[in-house]
Amino acid sequence: MTMTSSSNSSAALAALSPSQLSWIKNLPKAELHAHLNGCVPISVLREFAQSYQPHPSTSLNSKPPLSHQDIAAGLYTLENFDKSQDIHSFFSAFETVYTLISTREALATATRAVLAQFLESNTADPPECTYLELRTTPRPTSTLSAMEYIHTVLSEVEKYPPNRAALILSLDRRMSVDSDQTAVTVEETIDAAVQLKKQGRRIVGVDLCGDPLAGDMSLLEPYIAKAKAAGLGITLHVAETPKNPPEETLQLLSYGPHRLGHATFLDEEAKEKVVKERIAVELCLSSNLLCKTVPTLSAHHIAFYLERNHSVAVCTDDTLPFRTSLTAEYALLLASPPLGLGLSEAQVAKIAKGSMDAAFTVLN
């Protein structure tokens, strides 16, 4: 299954020679930071939209159901985010995805499509990645409980061998730590991850994501500790915006994560801690460029880590809105400036190996 690339990554891809492109495609590499809902192919969502009927049972959290016009607008935003780059419309557009995959059948179909996008190939070329850790936030719907949601996704992941695919459960920063009859809590998500891991299911880690300015991160420590004690890998989205307080970032780092997502706006103290403790960093180049959290590719914080021989994993984040693929992200590493970073093949190969070494399967 092919994926269209953004203007940044497509230009980098076009600049590579056939031999360079072939080399990237054949390079063993892991995709460690891919959100399920952000990677559903637009063709699959369009197919769901054709049969969509707005009625109360399709809406979440008692919100009015999305109209056909809402669905069309959401799909347009997701497919054209690389042109508009309006981060507010970007997040609201995900309600369209949540609505369209709110049934067990649709969720399973969407998950299969995402897995195939990364792990299968319809051509002589190898798949996009050697190994995938897909992540998703349990989302109860009118027809699915949170646990049913998890089982539906997990069942699709487990159709692949353990050395090809695994699942990370995400905590949303907006989740409550208190019991709530209408929403999934942090405790319920952690308990589900721990329970499923004990049963030998393919849950390898826990993630923290969502609105980067929401929630009280000081409340998460006992839950993160419980997940770590159960042998689960911990990856935390941190310092995604300049408005994230340094104190919050240091607090999250104190929980001992194995990996960090983005880590774009770390201060010097946080950077020193990350490097000293050898915490691998998941970096999403196109995502950062299109969301304007970095001004240019040459200014990307990947340079800081490469200069210090620090472990990084280059990832896609959300393939649909960012119009990218793992091959395209690696093209941004190899292509000559200004289209790419102009790294050597040895440097790119080292990044790819680092991604494989940072996989949570290594912990198990």
ZABA-503611 format. One record per residue (C-alpha): residue number from 0; y, x, z. Coordinates in steps of 0.25 Angstrom, whole numbers, plus 2048, in hexadecimal, padded with zeros to 3 digits. Example, Ala and Ser with C-alpha at 12.3 -4.5 7.8 and 13.67 -1.06 7.14 Angstrom:
<nodes>
@k=0 Y=7EE X=831 Z=81F
@k=1 Y=7FC X=837 Z=81D
</nodes>
This chain:
<nodes>
@k=0 Y=800 X=800 Z=800
@k=1 Y=80D X=806 Z=7FC
@k=2 Y=81A X=806 Z=804
@k=3 Y=828 X=806 Z=7FE
@k=4 Y=831 X=811 Z=804
@k=5 Y=840 X=811 Z=808
@k=6 Y=84A X=818 Z=800
@k=7 Y=849 X=824 Z=809
@k=8 Y=83A X=826 Z=809
@k=9 Y=839 X=822 Z=7FA
@k=10 Y=842 X=82C Z=7F6
@k=11 Y=83B X=837 Z=7FE
@k=12 Y=82E X=832 Z=7F8
@k=13 Y=833 X=833 Z=7EA
@k=14 Y=838 X=841 Z=7EC
@k=15 Y=82A X=846 Z=7EF
@k=16 Y=821 X=84C Z=7E5
@k=17 Y=814 X=846 Z=7E2
@k=18 Y=80D X=851 Z=7E9
@k=19 Y=816 X=84F Z=7F6
@k=20 Y=814 X=840 Z=7F6
@k=21 Y=805 X=842 Z=7F5
@k=22 Y=805 X=84C Z=800
@k=23 Y=80C X=843 Z=809
@k=24 Y=803 X=837 Z=806
@k=25 Y=7F7 X=840 Z=809
@k=26 Y=7FC X=845 Z=816
@k=27 Y=7F5 X=840 Z=822
@k=28 Y=7FF X=839 Z=82B
@k=29 Y=800 X=82E Z=835
@k=30 Y=80A X=822 Z=835
@k=31 Y=80D X=820 Z=844
@k=32 Y=819 X=817 Z=844
@k=33 Y=817 X=80B Z=83B
@k=34 Y=81B X=7FD Z=841
@k=35 Y=811 X=7F2 Z=83B
@k=36 Y=81C X=7E7 Z=839
@k=37 Y=825 X=7F1 Z=832
@k=38 Y=81A X=7F6 Z=828
@k=39 Y=815 X=7E9 Z=823
@k=40 Y=816 X=7EA Z=813
@k=41 Y=821 X=7E0 Z=80E
@k=42 Y=816 X=7DB Z=804
@k=43 Y=80E X=7D6 Z=810
@k=44 Y=81A X=7D0 Z=817
@k=45 Y=81E X=7C9 Z=80A
@k=46 Y=810 X=7C3 Z=808
@k=47 Y=811 X=7BD Z=817
@k=48 Y=81F X=7B8 Z=814
@k=49 Y=81A X=7B0 Z=808
@k=50 Y=812 X=7A7 Z=811
@k=51 Y=81B X=7A7 Z=81D
@k=52 Y=81F X=79A Z=823
@k=53 Y=82A X=79A Z=82E
@k=54 Y=825 X=792 Z=83A
@k=55 Y=826 X=794 Z=849
@k=56 Y=819 X=79A Z=84A
@k=57 Y=81D X=7A6 Z=842
@k=58 Y=829 X=7AA Z=84A
@k=59 Y=828 X=7B3 Z=856
@k=60 Y=82E X=7B2 Z=864
@k=61 Y=832 X=7A3 Z=861
@k=62 Y=83C X=7A8 Z=856
@k=63 Y=83F X=79E Z=84B
@k=64 Y=835 X=7A2 Z=83F
@k=65 Y=83B X=7AA Z=834
@k=66 Y=83E X=7A3 Z=827
@k=67 Y=83A X=7A7 Z=819
@k=68 Y=848 X=7AC Z=818
@k=69 Y=846 X=7B4 Z=824
@k=70 Y=839 X=7BA Z=820
@k=71 Y=83F X=7BE Z=812
@k=72 Y=84B X=7C4 Z=818
@k=73 Y=842 X=7CC Z=822
@k=74 Y=839 X=7D1 Z=817
@k=75 Y=845 X=7D5 Z=80E
@k=76 Y=84B X=7DD Z=81A
@k=77 Y=83E X=7E4 Z=81D
@k=78 Y=83C X=7E8 Z=80E
@k=79 Y=84A X=7EC Z=80C
@k=80 Y=84E X=7F3 Z=819
@k=81 Y=84F X=801 Z=812
@k=82 Y=85B X=7FB Z=80B
@k=83 Y=862 X=7F3 Z=816
@k=84 Y=85F X=7FB Z=822
@k=85 Y=864 X=7F0 Z=82B
@k=86 Y=85C X=7F3 Z=838
@k=87 Y=85F X=7E5 Z=83E
@k=88 Y=859 X=7DE Z=833
@k=89 Y=84E X=7E7 Z=832
@k=90 Y=849 X=7E3 Z=840
@k=91 Y=84B X=7D5 Z=83E
@k=92 Y=843 X=7D5 Z=831
@k=93 Y=837 X=7D9 Z=839
@k=94 Y=836 X=7CA Z=83E
@k=95 Y=832 X=7C7 Z=830
@k=96 Y=826 X=7D0 Z=831
@k=97 Y=822 X=7CB Z=83F
@k=98 Y=822 X=7BD Z=83A
@k=99 Y=81A X=7C0 Z=82D
@k=100 Y=80F X=7C7 Z=834
@k=101 Y=80E X=7BD Z=841
@k=102 Y=800 X=7B8 Z=83E
@k=103 Y=7F3 X=7C0 Z=840
@k=104 Y=7F0 X=7C0 Z=831
@k=105 Y=7FE X=7C5 Z=82D
@k=106 Y=7FE X=7D0 Z=837
@k=107 Y=7F0 X=7D5 Z=833
@k=108 Y=7F4 X=7D5 Z=824
@k=109 Y=801 X=7DC Z=827
@k=110 Y=7FA X=7E6 Z=830
@k=111 Y=7F0 X=7E9 Z=825
@k=112 Y=7FB X=7EB Z=81B
@k=113 Y=802 X=7F5 Z=824
@k=114 Y=7F6 X=7FD Z=827
@k=115 Y=7F2 X=7FD Z=818
@k=116 Y=800 X=802 Z=815
@k=117 Y=7FE X=80E Z=81D
@k=118 Y=7EF X=811 Z=81D
@k=119 Y=7EB X=80D Z=80F
@k=120 Y=7EE X=810 Z=801
@k=121 Y=7EC X=809 Z=7F4
@k=122 Y=7EE X=816 Z=7EC
@k=123 Y=7E8 X=823 Z=7EB
@k=124 Y=7F2 X=828 Z=7F5
@k=125 Y=7EE X=829 Z=804
@k=126 Y=7F3 X=81E Z=80E
@k=127 Y=801 X=820 Z=814
@k=128 Y=7FC X=825 Z=821
@k=129 Y=7EF X=82B Z=827
@k=130 Y=7F0 X=824 Z=834
@k=131 Y=7F9 X=818 Z=838
@k=132 Y=7FE X=814 Z=846
@k=133 Y=803 X=806 Z=843
@k=134 Y=80C X=800 Z=84E
@k=135 Y=80F X=7F1 Z=851
@k=136 Y=815 X=7E9 Z=85C
@k=137 Y=80C X=7DD Z=861
@k=138 Y=813 X=7D1 Z=85C
@k=139 Y=80E X=7C3 Z=861
@k=140 Y=810 X=7B8 Z=857
@k=141 Y=80E X=7A9 Z=858
@k=142 Y=800 X=7AC Z=853
@k=143 Y=7FD X=7B9 Z=859
@k=144 Y=7FD X=7BF Z=867
@k=145 Y=802 X=7CD Z=869
@k=146 Y=7F3 X=7D1 Z=86B
@k=147 Y=7EF X=7CA Z=85E
@k=148 Y=7FA X=7D1 Z=857
@k=149 Y=7F5 X=7DF Z=85C
@k=150 Y=7E6 X=7DB Z=858
@k=151 Y=7EA X=7D7 Z=84A
@k=152 Y=7F1 X=7E4 Z=847
@k=153 Y=7E7 X=7EC Z=84E
@k=154 Y=7DB X=7E6 Z=847
@k=155 Y=7E2 X=7EB Z=839
@k=156 Y=7E5 X=7F9 Z=83F
@k=157 Y=7D7 X=7FA Z=843
@k=158 Y=7D1 X=7F8 Z=835
@k=159 Y=7D5 X=806 Z=833
@k=160 Y=7CE X=812 Z=839
@k=161 Y=7D4 X=818 Z=846
@k=162 Y=7D9 X=824 Z=83F
@k=163 Y=7E1 X=81B Z=835
@k=164 Y=7E8 X=811 Z=83D
@k=165 Y=7EC X=80D Z=84B
@k=166 Y=7F6 X=803 Z=852
@k=167 Y=801 X=805 Z=85C
@k=168 Y=807 X=7F9 Z=864
@k=169 Y=816 X=7F9 Z=865
@k=170 Y=81E X=7F4 Z=870
@k=171 Y=82B X=7EE Z=86C
@k=172 Y=837 X=7F3 Z=875
@k=173 Y=83B X=7E4 Z=876
@k=174 Y=82D X=7E1 Z=87D
@k=175 Y=82E X=7DC Z=88B
@k=176 Y=826 X=7E3 Z=897
@k=177 Y=826 X=7D5 Z=89D
@k=178 Y=81C X=7CA Z=89B
@k=179 Y=821 X=7C1 Z=890
@k=180 Y=819 X=7B5 Z=88A
@k=181 Y=821 X=7B6 Z=87D
@k=182 Y=820 X=7C5 Z=879
@k=183 Y=817 X=7D1 Z=87A
@k=184 Y=81A X=7DA Z=886
@k=185 Y=81A X=7E9 Z=887
@k=186 Y=80E X=7E8 Z=891
@k=187 Y=806 X=7DF Z=887
@k=188 Y=808 X=7E8 Z=87C
@k=189 Y=804 X=7F5 Z=884
@k=190 Y=7F8 X=7ED Z=88A
@k=191 Y=7F3 X=7E9 Z=87C
@k=192 Y=7F4 X=7F7 Z=877
@k=193 Y=7EC X=7FD Z=883
@k=194 Y=7E2 X=7F2 Z=883
@k=195 Y=7DF X=7F4 Z=874
@k=196 Y=7DE X=803 Z=875
@k=197 Y=7D4 X=802 Z=881
@k=198 Y=7CC X=7F9 Z=877
@k=199 Y=7CC X=804 Z=86D
@k=200 Y=7D5 X=7FC Z=863
@k=201 Y=7DE X=804 Z=85A
@k=202 Y=7EB X=804 Z=863
@k=203 Y=7F0 X=812 Z=864
@k=204 Y=7FE X=811 Z=86A
@k=205 Y=80A X=809 Z=86F
@k=206 Y=818 X=80A Z=868
@k=207 Y=826 X=805 Z=86D
@k=208 Y=82F X=800 Z=862
@k=209 Y=838 X=7F4 Z=85F
@k=210 Y=847 X=7F3 Z=861
@k=211 Y=84B X=801 Z=865
@k=212 Y=856 X=7FC Z=86F
@k=213 Y=84E X=7F1 Z=876
@k=214 Y=846 X=7F1 Z=883
@k=215 Y=846 X=7F9 Z=890
@k=216 Y=83D X=805 Z=88D
@k=217 Y=83C X=808 Z=89C
@k=218 Y=832 X=7FD Z=89E
@k=219 Y=828 X=803 Z=894
@k=220 Y=823 X=80F Z=89C
@k=221 Y=817 X=808 Z=8A3
@k=222 Y=812 X=802 Z=896
@k=223 Y=813 X=80F Z=88E
@k=224 Y=80C X=816 Z=899
@k=225 Y=801 X=80B Z=898
@k=226 Y=7FF X=80D Z=889
@k=227 Y=7FF X=81C Z=88B
@k=228 Y=7F4 X=81C Z=896
@k=229 Y=7EC X=814 Z=88D
@k=230 Y=7EC X=81F Z=882
@k=231 Y=7F6 X=818 Z=879
@k=232 Y=800 X=820 Z=871
@k=233 Y=80F X=81D Z=874
@k=234 Y=819 X=81D Z=869
@k=235 Y=828 X=818 Z=86C
@k=236 Y=833 X=815 Z=863
@k=237 Y=83F X=81D Z=86A
@k=238 Y=84D X=820 Z=867
@k=239 Y=84E X=818 Z=85A
@k=240 Y=85D X=815 Z=85B
@k=241 Y=868 X=81D Z=861
@k=242 Y=86A X=812 Z=86B
@k=243 Y=85D X=815 Z=872
@k=244 Y=861 X=81B Z=87F
@k=245 Y=85C X=829 Z=881
@k=246 Y=857 X=825 Z=88F
@k=247 Y=84E X=81A Z=889
@k=248 Y=848 X=824 Z=87F
@k=249 Y=845 X=82E Z=88A
@k=250 Y=83F X=823 Z=892
@k=251 Y=835 X=820 Z=886
@k=252 Y=832 X=82E Z=885
@k=253 Y=82E X=82F Z=893
@k=254 Y=823 X=825 Z=891
@k=255 Y=81C X=830 Z=889
@k=256 Y=81A X=82B Z=87B
@k=257 Y=811 X=832 Z=871
@k=258 Y=81A X=82F Z=866
@k=259 Y=829 X=82A Z=863
@k=260 Y=82E X=821 Z=858
@k=261 Y=83A X=825 Z=851
@k=262 Y=841 X=82C Z=85C
@k=263 Y=84E X=82D Z=854
@k=264 Y=859 X=82E Z=85E
@k=265 Y=853 X=837 Z=869
@k=266 Y=85C X=83F Z=871
@k=267 Y=85A X=84E Z=874
@k=268 Y=853 X=84B Z=881
@k=269 Y=849 X=841 Z=87B
@k=270 Y=847 X=84A Z=86F
@k=271 Y=843 X=856 Z=878
@k=272 Y=839 X=84D Z=880
@k=273 Y=833 X=848 Z=873
@k=274 Y=831 X=856 Z=86E
@k=275 Y=82D X=85C Z=87B
@k=276 Y=822 X=851 Z=87D
@k=277 Y=81E X=852 Z=86E
@k=278 Y=81F X=843 Z=86C
@k=279 Y=81D X=840 Z=85E
@k=280 Y=828 X=838 Z=856
@k=281 Y=825 X=82D Z=84C
@k=282 Y=830 X=82F Z=841
@k=283 Y=833 X=824 Z=837
@k=284 Y=83D X=82A Z=82C
@k=285 Y=840 X=81E Z=823
@k=286 Y=841 X=815 Z=82F
@k=287 Y=84C X=81E Z=836
@k=288 Y=853 X=81F Z=829
@k=289 Y=853 X=811 Z=825
@k=290 Y=857 X=80C Z=833
@k=291 Y=862 X=817 Z=833
@k=292 Y=85D X=81D Z=840
@k=293 Y=85E X=82B Z=839
@k=294 Y=869 X=82D Z=82F
@k=295 Y=861 X=835 Z=825
@k=296 Y=854 X=83B Z=823
@k=297 Y=859 X=849 Z=825
@k=298 Y=85E X=845 Z=833
@k=299 Y=851 X=83F Z=837
@k=300 Y=84C X=843 Z=845
@k=301 Y=83F X=847 Z=83F
@k=302 Y=846 X=855 Z=83D
@k=303 Y=847 X=857 Z=84C
@k=304 Y=838 X=855 Z=84E
@k=305 Y=834 X=85E Z=842
@k=306 Y=83D X=869 Z=847
@k=307 Y=835 X=869 Z=854
@k=308 Y=827 X=867 Z=84E
@k=309 Y=826 X=85A Z=855
@k=310 Y=81C X=84F Z=851
@k=311 Y=821 X=844 Z=849
@k=312 Y=81B X=839 Z=841
@k=313 Y=822 X=834 Z=835
@k=314 Y=820 X=825 Z=834
@k=315 Y=824 X=818 Z=82C
@k=316 Y=828 X=80F Z=837
@k=317 Y=82A X=802 Z=82F
@k=318 Y=825 X=804 Z=820
@k=319 Y=82B X=7F6 Z=81C
@k=320 Y=83A X=7F7 Z=81F
@k=321 Y=83B X=806 Z=81E
@k=322 Y=834 X=806 Z=810
@k=323 Y=82B X=812 Z=813
@k=324 Y=81E X=818 Z=814
@k=325 Y=818 X=823 Z=81C
@k=326 Y=817 X=82B Z=80F
@k=327 Y=826 X=828 Z=80D
@k=328 Y=829 X=82D Z=81B
@k=329 Y=822 X=83A Z=818
@k=330 Y=829 X=83B Z=80B
@k=331 Y=836 X=83B Z=813
@k=332 Y=831 X=848 Z=81A
@k=333 Y=82D X=84F Z=80E
@k=334 Y=837 X=84C Z=803
@k=335 Y=842 X=856 Z=801
@k=336 Y=850 X=853 Z=808
@k=337 Y=858 X=84A Z=807
@k=338 Y=84D X=840 Z=803
@k=339 Y=843 X=846 Z=80E
@k=340 Y=843 X=850 Z=819
@k=341 Y=83D X=85B Z=810
@k=342 Y=832 X=85F Z=81A
@k=343 Y=827 X=868 Z=815
@k=344 Y=819 X=863 Z=813
@k=345 Y=814 X=86A Z=81F
@k=346 Y=81F X=863 Z=828
@k=347 Y=81B X=856 Z=822
@k=348 Y=80C X=858 Z=824
@k=349 Y=80F X=85C Z=833
@k=350 Y=817 X=84F Z=835
@k=351 Y=80B X=847 Z=82F
@k=352 Y=801 X=84F Z=838
@k=353 Y=80A X=84C Z=844
@k=354 Y=809 X=83D Z=841
@k=355 Y=7FA X=83E Z=841
@k=356 Y=7FA X=846 Z=84E
@k=357 Y=804 X=83C Z=855
@k=358 Y=7FB X=830 Z=852
@k=359 Y=7F6 X=828 Z=85F
@k=360 Y=7E8 X=82A Z=85B
@k=361 Y=7E9 X=838 Z=85F
@k=362 Y=7EB X=833 Z=86E
@k=363 Y=7DE X=82B Z=86D
</nodes>
